[in-house]
Amino acid sequence: MIYMNYSFIISRFLFFYAIVFFMAGRIDAQAQTGKVMLEPDSGKMNHIALDFRNGEYQIVTTGADPWIISLPLKNTIPGDHNILTFEYFCPQGLDHMELFFGPPLSEARSMRTGAVGLSEGWTLFTADLSQDKGDWGKEGDWLRIDFGGKAGVRIHIRNIALRPPTEREIMLAKNRDEKARMEAEMQKRILEYLNADYSSEIINVTVDSQTVCIKGHASCSDLFLCEVAPYEDVTETGDFRFVFPVGEGEFSKDIERFSLRDGINYDRLLSKWVLAEKNPSGYRLVSHARYPDEIKAKYNLRPVVPRSRKGLGGFSAHRGHIEDLDELGISSATVNIWFTRFMFTEPAPGRIMHNYNGQRYYFREKEVMMLDSTFRTTAGRGIVTAGILLVGKAEQCPDPEIGRLLQHPDMDPAGIYSMPNMTSPESVNCYAAVIDFLTSRYTRPDKKYGMLNHLIIHNEVDAGWVWTNMGRKSALLYMDAYIKSMRLCYAVARSYNPHSEVFISLTHHWAWTSNPLFHPSRDLMEILLDYTRAEGDFHWAVAQHPYPQSLFEPKTWLDEQVDFSFSTPLITFKNLEVLDALMKKPEMLYQGKIKRTLWLSENGTNSRSYSEQDLAEQAAGFAYAWKKMKKLDGIDGFQWHNWFDHRGEGGLRLGLRKFPDDEDDPGGKKPVWYLYKAADTGSENQVFGPYKKITGIRRWNNIMYKGKIE
């Protein structure tokens, strides 16, 4: 079975990933936060180029022995301040880091880490120094930090501090062993469930406005049809709350769609169904579970396909330069939806009420109207849109109750966003309510508020530690939770729009990643396929981000960590042929016959600066990617990221336009903007032609791989 690809020793996901970094020095006590802020001594370093701008330290290693020594501490660090914390951005990662607690300088007073995994977004890391620093931290002490052993590595760091452990960290450490034991048992049960050859089968589940109809085959008499809500684990068979007897042979059971469950008016649209037999200890499964196969939609909408493959990522009508939609010929777009920022459990002036199965939720009108404006803008131009669903940290939610309900209970503070919490009835109801609000508002046939065609379920889930965090989890347990989120969103969206698709969002790290807290995309894709084989297929799609190997390097034809096999470490613009071939494999087809939608939903090339050469290389990187993609009909959309250069992207300049606050040319069009405009027009070859020289080829056809992909 394919689980051999991602099975692992339980102890691997018990260990604490201790990333130790420090650029230390001056104490700046902050009594209210309990933090001691730290900064470097730029006069004592080796093989390092250091710059400080926009509140962050920008470091480039210039040799094989990069290190920096801190200024002596001016005050003694409080004894409980053993947690080192910082945010960092490093698309390449580091082979290791080492911290020396001085004086004196010696290996006996040092702490070495393993590889520091890549991070393509600002990520919070913490490390507990209490076991290694000894009596270090007195006035006059200093540190030396070694940044691996390679030149040319770029890392950005901000908000460096020492602090005491939080109550949550203390609790997690206390419960770590028991949590690991429970997760190991769950992993074993799920593997057995997915690999089982059951004697009975749920064949079809259909949901209409009032009824759920379940059809199947029972291998013997005295079996029960059991309901499994999203917050329940089908493999925990001690008890099922709602069971219905079925006889031997073929059966068809009609069940009321709405019920009172756990004190909540519950919609069985969200449930899956399984057959089991009763025994003294509970139930024994005799089938796989099955989610709804057919859902009667409220609206009789027609399927919509983008006019071309040219799209724009992270679109908002409030960013300015709306004329780009027309001038660039945009036919598809993604829209970030930070719904936890404007969702509430209590009414107040300026909030819109939404009733979901008798429970009222509220949404701040200001943010909703901004979404209305965005979706009206795209709908008026026939642009197909996909909303990217992002669950913010509880501490960032204006309503603490929304934060409590929707942040996953195992989320680590390192994450930028959370996996949605689907572990309780109240949390599932809250999550379903916001999806119901969005899809009911933005799928109306009259397009009163605009149109939201599809949903991208969170962001870069293979790098979930950063973008969709639920703590340290195996790939299987992570996907078990993620698929529940996909299924819930799919069911609710399809109850309004019969053609809505849900996308899994993946990075370019296909079969390998240097970050042990990430999961290779291929592993997650294989798990998703196994779940759909076991529990029924649904119309999911793929949102891939095939950036160049290094996000800073636009010359993607130089990528080295790629090949033309299904085991390639990375999928970048250089080997898009692999992604195209993957989507056409029989096991990838929806219901065995329909190619799933594939959007390159976040991708682009970087300009290191605004010099003529750097801007030309960015444009050449795009020309190379576009010409390759045009030959690959398995790719359905190309959404450029970012529309504008963005100050918060760790020094990257991925935009079609310059920084909006650029001193000389704010928001100015870069050369790549003009290439993007020419793409898919009669002037494409003329505008693209001069950039062949940078790529080193004479004809665009020469960039295509002609061999077999296996």
Helices and strands as residue ranges (DSSP letters): G 2-5, G 10-13, E 28-30, E 35-37, E 45-46, E 48-53, E 56-61, E 67-69, E 83-90, E 98-102, G 107-109, E 110-112, E 119-128, E 142-146, E 154-163, H 167-195, E 201-207, E 211-218, E 223-228, E 243-246, E 249-256, E 258-261, E 264-267, G 268-270, E 272-279, E 282-285, E 294-295, E 310-312, H 324-327, E 332-337, G 339-341, E 343-344, E 351-356, E 359-364, H 365-379, E 384-389, G 394-396, H 400-406, H 425-441, E 454-457, G 461-463, H 464-467, H 475-494, E 502-506, H 521-535, E 540-544, G 556-558, G 573-575, H 576-583, G 586-588, E 598-603, H 612-630, E 637-640, H 671-678, H 684-688, G 689-691, H 692-695, G 700-703
